[in-house]
Amino acid sequence: MKKVFIASIIIAAFISCNKKSTLEEVDVPQATSTTTTSETTSNPNDVKANEGAFKMLGLNYGYADLEPYMDAKTVETHYAKHHVGYTNNLNEAVKGTELESKSIEEILIGIDGKDSFLRNNAGGYYNHNIFWEILGPKKGGEPTGKAAELITRDFGSYDAFKEQFKKAGTGVFGSGWAWLIMTDNGALKIITTANQDNPLMGFQEIKGYPILNLDVWEHAYYLKYTNKRAEYIDNYFKLIDWDKVNYRIDLHRK
């Protein structure tokens, strides 16, 4: 009887998480039946979105290469199910509209906050692209180059930055993101956003260019860490590819 009761709770929770909801409780997109990937996909670069304006950009590493800090099953499910789901939905949202010819950044800057379907899926597509970009196997450690200079200037030290960033990430209620952004005056700032919002969206109170981000949706860590979000964040720092972060800084400053 106990097993049946527990199973009922799990099933009820699964059904609840997939119902239509408000901006505060957003559906997690799943790969559609026409998505050309499956649970057995071994190479992330084989994952393709449905035909449309936006493509999956691939990963610079395999699903297991972020071990032991991110497990292969989580990375595969996150990329080949959730991320591709956002991409497919974004393509569906812009199909046949003037947005189909715009860049993702242009869409985000001009997005209507009341259009929840476009808002959540455009954000989900873009946010995940950055997340995968700035991670890498055998990375982490102290920041280098311009990132080191700016972090020391604006936070005092890398340790102080990590403490503030972890506090921001653990403080997100429900699902969302922690960000390191560069504001219009060139300062670095830590902010958070709910659901799949990001600091490029015009309606955000604090806007800026994303330098790096951290996904704190449960699908990003729960298989490995269960409810230990703080531990997940500690290990996230061990995966940051500072060369990629410096690339993003240079790209924005050009």
Disulfide bonds with the S-S distance in Angstrom:
none
